[in-house]
Amino acid sequence: MEPERIKVMRFAENNRISHRQLFRQIILVFPAPFLLCLFKNGAMLGISAMAGTAAAAVVLSFYVIWLIRLTPAYGELSKRTGSFTVRFIGLFFLVYVIASSAFLSGLLGEVIPESLISGISGKWLSLLAVAACSLGTHRGMQRRGRIAEVSGRIFLAGILLLMLLCAGQGKTEYFMEVMKDPETGFTGERWLRDLYTLLCAFSGAGLLPFGLEYAKKQGSARKPVILAFLTVCGIIFGMQLLLPAVFGGARLKNEICPVLPLLEGADLPGNVLARFDVIWMGFLVFGLLFSLGSLFHYGNQIAEKTGFGTGRYWIPAAGWLLSLYERNGMGIREYYGGYLGYIFVPFLLVIQLFLSTENRGRRKKKNNCGRTCPGHHFDGIRLCGSRTGKKSLSAGTGGRCFREWLCAEICNAGYEYSYRTGKTGRRSDFCADSFRPGFSGDRGSLQPVSGKISGSGSS
């Protein structure tokens, strides 16, 4: 029983998520808000909008590659920048988390009373949703990954089934009417506007490195993440084809949320249920709740990393209170788009360029250091690229990339080293009063020991 208990404890402490869990988290987070908000009064429809969606998919694919490279910089903000810069970056992201949670809270407060529950104020329903989503804020990334792994496939299948059932209601004349409308025709200005609008909607991807930090094999996470964003763009593109064919241009201009009447017509053959739209709305509400919970989780993580303490309670409270704010009949839903387009996205790019510059300089420094120390003995462990250790040492191997990374970490940690020439060539000696834990790799490892540590190696 004892070995099994230790194994279970190790599994519980491994706060990692697989690529499949990461893919399904992205699938759960983005589609529901997009379907409910992007197509307001006929927006994001037409040839320019579809071309903008295709261009956004390409831009996001390259942006994901950049974000993966920025993951180490996000994970070590306090080590790579000064305290003031860390606080500023943390405050910048926390404002976004609070504003986005307020937007989703207000959206839940409008959608649920209209489609699911009547007779209860939307403010109290949004408060209940915020309280429920904030309960698991501190539970860790692995539990969120398990939820996504179980429900993400069902959610995606439900959305695709909804679109498939509605496709039979479309009419070619309605679709051609919208495509030939001068207001939705293709122009360069409209294309750029719709492209930037969709990129602003995807701006939450800027928080992705905080999640990639807990993903297994971060370097190979590019494929599932890009596939997830392409899937979301495919859903948006499908709706851009479906909505004009079902409703026509005249009705779409008068619909604040055209997806809601679309749900009412998505029924299975034979009229199985009288209110089949409740099931589709349940899918969308679940997506909104998962998005809200993800914001609270990342907000708490950002607050702890940047010195603002735990955000388990005050971030949800601030988001809900902001959702109640109104001025001259305008609330967070009217201000949120302008905040994304004029404040968050431009400053996000500036911050990421700054972190990218810092990350490039640190990586260059590590590589230069790694070239000077190709192989070493460390307290009974020999790391080399082509052979195992001698009889007096325990066997171990390490590739060139691992050796360069290890030597760079040693040099950056401040260990003293010197070079001297002997019969076997150049030798390098390292010594330190204490060894920092955490130097490990796929093909070799160093364990912390007490007392003075010294090592030597030859090449």
C-alpha positions as CSV (number, residue, x, y, z in Angstrom):
1,M,0.0,0.0,0.0
2,E,2.8,2.4,0.7
3,P,4.3,2.4,-2.8
4,E,0.8,3.0,-4.2
5,R,0.2,5.9,-1.9
6,I,3.4,7.5,-2.9
7,K,2.5,7.1,-6.6
8,V,-0.9,8.7,-6.0
9,M,0.7,11.7,-4.2
10,R,3.1,12.2,-7.1
11,F,0.2,12.2,-9.6
12,A,-1.7,14.7,-7.5
13,E,1.3,17.1,-7.3
14,N,2.0,16.9,-11.0
15,N,0.1,20.0,-12.1
16,R,0.4,19.3,-15.8
17,I,-2.1,19.1,-18.7
18,S,-1.8,17.2,-21.9
19,H,-2.0,18.6,-25.4
20,R,-5.5,17.2,-25.8
21,Q,-6.7,18.9,-22.6
22,L,-5.2,22.2,-23.8
23,F,-6.9,21.8,-27.1
24,R,-10.3,21.2,-25.5
25,Q,-9.9,24.1,-23.1
26,I,-9.5,26.5,-26.0
27,I,-12.5,24.9,-27.7
28,L,-14.6,25.5,-24.6
29,V,-13.5,29.1,-23.9
30,F,-13.9,31.0,-27.2
31,P,-17.0,29.8,-29.3
32,A,-19.8,30.6,-26.9
33,P,-19.0,34.3,-26.4
34,F,-18.3,34.7,-30.1
35,L,-21.6,33.1,-31.2
36,L,-23.6,35.3,-28.9
37,C,-21.8,38.6,-29.5
38,L,-20.0,38.8,-32.8
39,F,-23.0,39.0,-35.1
40,K,-24.9,41.8,-33.4
41,N,-27.1,43.7,-35.9
42,G,-25.6,42.0,-38.9
43,A,-22.0,42.7,-37.9
44,M,-19.1,40.4,-39.1
45,L,-21.2,39.1,-42.0
46,G,-20.5,39.3,-45.8
47,I,-17.6,38.7,-48.1
48,S,-15.2,41.1,-46.2
49,A,-16.0,39.5,-42.9
50,M,-15.4,36.0,-44.3
51,A,-12.1,37.1,-45.8
52,G,-11.2,38.7,-42.5
53,T,-11.9,35.4,-40.7
54,A,-9.6,33.5,-43.1
55,A,-6.9,36.1,-42.6
56,A,-7.3,36.0,-38.8
57,A,-6.8,32.2,-38.9
58,V,-3.4,32.7,-40.6
59,V,-2.4,35.5,-38.2
60,L,-3.3,33.5,-35.2
61,S,-1.3,30.5,-36.4
62,F,1.9,32.6,-36.5
63,Y,0.9,34.4,-33.2
64,V,0.6,31.0,-31.4
65,I,4.2,30.2,-32.4
66,W,5.4,33.5,-30.9
67,L,3.4,32.9,-27.7
68,I,5.0,29.5,-27.3
69,R,8.4,31.1,-27.5
70,L,7.3,33.7,-24.9
71,T,6.1,31.1,-22.4
72,P,9.4,31.1,-20.4
73,A,9.3,34.9,-20.1
74,Y,5.7,34.7,-18.8
75,G,6.7,32.1,-16.2
76,E,9.6,34.1,-14.9
77,L,8.4,37.7,-14.8
78,S,9.9,38.4,-11.4
79,K,13.3,37.1,-12.5
80,R,13.6,38.8,-15.8
81,T,12.2,42.3,-15.1
82,G,12.3,44.8,-12.2
83,S,9.6,44.9,-9.5
84,F,7.9,48.0,-10.9
85,T,7.7,46.4,-14.4
86,V,6.3,43.2,-12.9
87,R,3.6,45.1,-11.1
88,F,2.7,47.1,-14.2
89,I,2.4,44.0,-16.3
90,G,0.4,42.2,-13.6
91,L,-1.9,45.2,-13.2
92,F,-2.4,45.4,-17.0
93,F,-3.5,41.7,-17.3
94,L,-5.6,41.9,-14.1
95,V,-7.6,44.9,-15.5
96,Y,-8.3,42.8,-18.6
97,V,-9.4,39.8,-16.5
98,I,-11.7,42.0,-14.5
99,A,-13.2,43.7,-17.5
100,S,-13.7,40.4,-19.4
101,S,-15.3,38.7,-16.4
102,A,-17.6,41.7,-16.1
103,F,-18.5,41.4,-19.7
104,L,-19.3,37.7,-19.4
105,S,-21.2,38.2,-16.2
106,G,-23.4,40.8,-17.8
107,L,-23.9,38.5,-20.8
108,L,-25.0,35.7,-18.5
109,G,-27.3,38.1,-16.7
110,E,-29.0,38.9,-20.1
111,V,-29.1,35.5,-21.8
112,I,-30.2,33.2,-18.9
113,P,-33.4,35.2,-18.0
114,E,-34.3,35.5,-21.7
115,S,-33.9,31.9,-22.7
116,L,-33.8,29.6,-19.7
117,I,-35.1,31.1,-16.4
118,S,-37.7,33.8,-16.1
119,G,-38.9,35.7,-13.1
120,I,-35.4,36.1,-11.5
121,S,-33.3,39.2,-11.9
122,G,-30.3,38.8,-14.2
123,K,-28.1,40.5,-11.6
124,W,-28.7,37.8,-9.0
125,L,-28.3,35.1,-11.6
126,S,-24.9,36.6,-12.7
127,L,-23.9,36.8,-9.0
128,L,-24.7,33.1,-8.6
129,A,-22.7,32.3,-11.8
130,V,-19.7,34.3,-10.6
131,A,-19.8,32.6,-7.2
132,A,-19.9,29.2,-8.7
133,C,-17.1,29.8,-11.1
134,S,-14.8,31.3,-8.4
135,L,-15.0,28.2,-6.2
136,G,-12.4,26.3,-8.2
137,T,-10.0,29.2,-8.8
138,H,-7.2,27.8,-6.7
139,R,-7.6,24.1,-7.6
140,G,-4.9,24.0,-10.2
141,M,-4.6,23.7,-13.9
142,Q,-4.8,19.9,-13.9
143,R,-8.4,19.8,-12.7
144,R,-9.5,22.3,-15.3
145,G,-7.8,20.1,-17.9
146,R,-9.8,17.1,-16.7
147,I,-13.0,19.0,-17.0
148,A,-12.1,20.1,-20.5
149,E,-11.1,16.6,-21.5
150,V,-14.5,15.2,-20.5
151,S,-16.7,18.0,-21.7
152,G,-14.8,19.6,-24.6
153,R,-15.6,16.8,-27.0
154,I,-19.3,16.9,-26.1
155,F,-19.4,20.7,-26.4
156,L,-17.8,20.7,-29.8
157,A,-20.1,17.9,-31.1
158,G,-23.1,19.9,-29.8
159,I,-22.1,23.1,-31.6
160,L,-21.4,21.2,-34.9
161,L,-24.8,19.4,-34.6
162,L,-26.5,22.7,-34.1
163,M,-25.0,24.1,-37.3
164,L,-25.8,20.9,-39.2
165,L,-29.5,20.9,-38.2
166,C,-29.8,24.6,-39.1
167,A,-28.2,24.2,-42.5
168,G,-31.4,22.6,-43.8
169,Q,-33.3,25.8,-43.1
170,G,-31.1,28.0,-45.3
171,K,-32.2,29.5,-48.6
172,T,-30.0,30.4,-51.5
173,E,-31.8,33.6,-52.3
174,Y,-31.3,34.9,-48.7
175,F,-27.6,34.1,-48.9
176,M,-27.1,35.8,-52.2
177,E,-29.0,38.8,-51.0
178,V,-26.5,39.4,-48.2
179,M,-23.5,38.7,-50.4
180,K,-24.6,41.2,-53.1
181,D,-25.5,43.9,-50.6
182,P,-23.1,46.9,-51.1
183,E,-22.9,47.3,-47.3
184,T,-21.4,43.8,-46.9
185,G,-19.4,43.7,-50.1
186,F,-15.6,43.4,-50.2
187,T,-13.5,46.5,-49.7
188,G,-10.0,46.8,-48.2
189,E,-11.2,49.0,-45.4
190,R,-14.0,46.6,-44.4
191,W,-11.6,43.7,-44.6
192,L,-9.1,45.3,-42.3
193,R,-11.8,46.4,-39.9
194,D,-13.3,42.9,-39.6
195,L,-9.9,41.4,-39.3
196,Y,-8.9,43.6,-36.5
197,T,-12.3,43.1,-34.8
198,L,-11.8,39.3,-34.8
199,L,-8.2,39.6,-33.6
200,C,-9.5,41.8,-30.7
201,A,-12.0,39.1,-29.9
202,F,-9.2,36.6,-29.8
203,S,-7.1,38.9,-27.6
204,G,-7.7,36.5,-24.7
205,A,-5.0,34.3,-26.4
206,G,-2.5,36.7,-24.8
207,L,-3.1,34.8,-21.6
208,L,-2.2,31.5,-23.3
209,P,1.5,31.4,-22.1
210,F,0.2,31.2,-18.5
211,G,-1.5,28.0,-19.4
212,L,1.3,26.7,-21.6
213,E,3.5,26.9,-18.6
214,Y,1.7,23.8,-17.2
215,A,1.5,21.9,-20.5
216,K,3.6,18.8,-21.1
217,K,6.3,19.3,-23.8
218,Q,5.7,23.0,-24.4
219,G,7.8,23.0,-27.5
220,S,5.5,20.6,-29.3
221,A,2.3,22.2,-28.2
222,R,2.2,24.3,-31.4
223,K,0.1,21.8,-33.4
224,P,-2.8,21.3,-31.0
225,V,-3.0,25.0,-30.1
226,I,-3.0,26.1,-33.8
227,L,-5.6,23.4,-34.5
228,A,-7.8,24.6,-31.7
229,F,-7.8,28.2,-33.0
230,L,-8.4,27.0,-36.6
231,T,-11.4,25.0,-35.3
232,V,-12.8,28.1,-33.6
233,C,-12.3,30.2,-36.8
234,G,-14.0,27.4,-38.7
235,I,-17.1,27.6,-36.5
236,I,-17.2,31.4,-37.0
237,F,-16.8,31.0,-40.8
238,G,-19.6,28.4,-40.7
239,M,-21.9,30.8,-38.9
240,Q,-21.0,33.5,-41.4
241,L,-22.4,31.2,-44.1
242,L,-25.4,29.9,-42.1
243,L,-26.9,33.1,-40.6
244,P,-27.4,34.9,-43.9
245,A,-28.9,31.8,-45.5
246,V,-31.4,31.3,-42.7
247,F,-32.5,34.8,-41.9
248,G,-31.6,37.1,-44.8
249,G,-30.0,40.6,-44.6
250,A,-33.1,42.5,-43.5
251,R,-33.8,40.5,-40.3
252,L,-30.1,40.2,-39.3
253,K,-29.8,44.0,-39.1
254,N,-32.6,44.0,-36.5
255,E,-31.4,41.1,-34.4
256,I,-29.2,41.9,-31.4
257,C,-28.3,38.2,-31.0
258,P,-29.2,36.3,-34.1
259,V,-28.0,33.0,-32.6
260,L,-30.9,32.9,-30.1
261,P,-33.7,32.6,-32.7
262,L,-31.4,30.2,-34.6
263,L,-31.5,27.9,-31.6
264,E,-35.3,27.8,-31.7
265,G,-35.3,26.3,-35.2
266,A,-32.6,23.7,-34.6
267,D,-34.9,20.8,-33.8
268,L,-34.4,17.1,-34.5
269,P,-36.7,15.5,-37.0
270,G,-40.0,14.3,-35.5
271,N,-40.3,17.1,-32.9
272,V,-38.7,15.0,-30.2
273,L,-38.9,17.9,-27.6
274,A,-41.1,20.9,-27.4
275,R,-38.2,23.2,-26.3
276,F,-35.2,21.7,-28.0
277,D,-33.5,25.2,-28.0
278,V,-33.0,24.8,-24.2
279,I,-30.4,22.1,-24.9
280,W,-28.5,24.3,-27.3
281,M,-28.6,27.2,-24.9
282,G,-27.3,24.8,-22.2
283,F,-24.2,24.2,-24.3
284,L,-23.6,27.9,-24.8
285,V,-24.2,28.7,-21.1
286,F,-21.7,26.0,-20.1
287,G,-19.2,27.5,-22.5
288,L,-19.7,30.9,-20.9
289,L,-19.3,29.5,-17.4
290,F,-16.1,27.7,-18.4
291,S,-14.8,30.9,-19.9
292,L,-15.6,32.8,-16.7
293,G,-13.9,30.2,-14.6
294,S,-10.8,30.3,-16.8
295,L,-10.5,34.1,-16.4
296,F,-10.7,33.7,-12.6
297,H,-8.1,31.0,-12.6
298,Y,-5.6,32.9,-14.7
299,G,-6.4,36.1,-12.8
300,N,-5.5,34.4,-9.5
301,Q,-2.3,33.0,-11.1
302,I,-1.3,36.4,-12.4
303,A,-2.0,38.1,-9.1
304,E,0.2,35.6,-7.2
305,K,3.1,35.9,-9.7
306,T,3.2,39.7,-9.8
307,G,2.9,40.4,-6.1
308,F,-0.8,41.2,-5.7
309,G,-1.5,38.3,-3.4
310,T,-4.3,35.8,-4.0
311,G,-7.0,36.9,-6.3
312,R,-9.4,34.2,-5.3
313,Y,-12.0,36.5,-3.9
314,W,-11.4,40.1,-5.0
315,I,-11.1,39.4,-8.7
316,P,-14.6,37.8,-9.0
317,A,-16.1,40.5,-6.7
318,A,-14.6,43.3,-8.8
319,G,-15.8,41.7,-12.1
320,W,-19.4,41.3,-10.8
321,L,-19.5,44.9,-9.5
322,L,-18.2,46.2,-12.8
323,S,-20.9,44.3,-14.6
324,L,-23.5,46.4,-12.7
325,Y,-22.0,49.7,-13.8
326,E,-24.1,51.8,-16.2
327,R,-23.7,55.4,-17.4
328,N,-26.3,57.1,-19.6
329,G,-27.7,53.7,-20.4
330,M,-24.4,52.2,-21.4
331,G,-22.8,49.4,-19.5
332,I,-19.7,47.2,-19.8
333,R,-21.0,45.6,-23.1
334,E,-20.9,48.9,-24.9
335,Y,-17.4,49.9,-23.5
336,Y,-15.7,46.5,-23.8
337,G,-15.1,46.6,-27.5
338,G,-13.4,50.0,-27.4
339,Y,-11.3,48.9,-24.5
340,L,-10.0,45.9,-26.4
341,G,-9.4,47.8,-29.7
342,Y,-7.8,50.9,-28.4
343,I,-6.2,49.9,-25.1
344,F,-5.6,46.2,-24.5
345,V,-4.5,44.9,-27.8
346,P,-2.0,47.7,-28.6
347,F,-0.4,47.6,-25.2
348,L,-0.4,43.8,-25.2
349,L,1.7,43.8,-28.3
350,V,4.1,46.3,-26.7
351,I,4.5,44.2,-23.6
352,Q,5.0,41.0,-25.6
353,L,7.6,42.7,-27.7
354,F,9.4,43.8,-24.6
355,L,9.3,40.3,-23.1
356,S,10.4,38.8,-26.4
357,T,13.5,41.1,-26.4
358,E,14.3,40.1,-22.9
359,N,13.8,36.4,-23.7
360,R,16.0,36.6,-26.8
361,G,18.8,38.2,-24.8
362,R,18.6,35.6,-22.1
363,R,18.6,32.7,-24.6
364,K,21.6,34.1,-26.4
365,K,23.5,34.4,-23.1
366,K,22.7,30.8,-22.3
367,N,23.8,29.6,-25.7
368,N,27.1,31.4,-25.5
369,C,27.8,30.1,-22.1
370,G,26.8,26.6,-23.1
371,R,29.4,26.4,-25.9
372,T,32.3,26.8,-23.4
373,C,31.6,23.8,-21.2
374,P,30.7,20.7,-23.3
375,G,31.0,18.0,-20.6
376,H,31.4,17.8,-16.8
377,H,31.6,15.6,-13.7
378,F,29.2,16.6,-11.0
379,D,29.3,14.8,-7.7
380,G,29.5,11.3,-9.2
381,I,27.5,12.1,-12.3
382,R,29.1,12.5,-15.7
383,L,27.2,14.1,-18.5
384,C,28.6,13.7,-22.0
385,G,27.3,13.4,-25.5
386,S,29.0,10.2,-26.7
387,R,29.9,7.9,-23.8
388,T,28.9,6.9,-20.3
389,G,30.7,7.6,-17.1
390,K,33.8,5.9,-15.9
391,K,33.8,3.1,-13.3
392,S,34.2,5.4,-10.4
393,L,31.2,7.5,-11.6
394,S,27.6,6.6,-12.1
395,A,26.6,6.3,-15.8
396,G,24.8,9.1,-17.5
397,T,24.4,10.6,-20.9
398,G,23.3,14.0,-22.1
399,G,22.8,15.5,-25.6
400,R,24.4,18.7,-26.8
401,C,21.3,20.8,-26.2
402,F,20.9,19.5,-22.7
403,R,24.6,20.1,-21.9
404,E,24.4,23.6,-23.2
405,W,21.3,24.3,-21.2
406,L,22.8,22.8,-18.1
407,C,26.1,24.8,-18.4
408,A,24.2,28.0,-19.0
409,E,22.1,27.5,-15.9
410,I,25.3,26.9,-13.9
411,C,26.9,30.0,-15.2
412,N,23.8,32.2,-14.7
413,A,23.4,30.9,-11.2
414,G,26.8,32.4,-10.3
415,Y,29.0,29.3,-9.8
416,E,32.7,29.8,-10.0
417,Y,34.6,28.0,-12.7
418,S,38.1,28.0,-14.1
419,Y,39.9,26.5,-17.1
420,R,43.2,24.7,-17.2
421,T,45.0,22.7,-19.8
422,G,46.1,19.1,-19.0
423,K,47.1,16.0,-20.9
424,T,43.5,15.2,-21.9
425,G,42.9,18.7,-23.2
426,R,41.0,21.6,-21.7
427,R,39.4,21.0,-18.3
428,S,36.8,23.1,-16.5
429,D,36.3,23.1,-12.7
430,F,33.2,24.3,-10.9
431,C,32.6,24.9,-7.3
432,A,29.8,26.3,-5.2
433,D,28.8,26.6,-1.5
434,S,25.4,25.1,-2.3
435,F,23.7,23.7,-5.3
436,R,20.3,25.0,-6.4
437,P,17.7,22.2,-7.0
438,G,15.9,21.9,-10.2
439,F,18.8,21.1,-12.7
440,S,17.2,18.1,-14.5
441,G,16.7,17.0,-18.0
442,D,15.4,14.1,-20.1
443,R,18.8,12.3,-20.2
444,G,20.6,13.3,-17.0
445,S,19.9,15.1,-13.7
446,L,21.7,16.8,-10.8
447,Q,20.3,16.4,-7.3
448,P,20.8,19.0,-4.5
449,V,23.3,18.0,-1.8
450,S,24.5,19.7,1.3
451,G,27.9,21.1,1.8
452,K,30.5,22.2,-0.7
453,I,30.1,20.8,-4.3
454,S,32.9,20.7,-6.8
455,G,33.2,19.1,-10.2
456,S,35.4,18.9,-13.1
457,G,35.1,17.7,-16.7
458,S,37.1,17.3,-19.8
459,S,36.5,17.4,-23.5
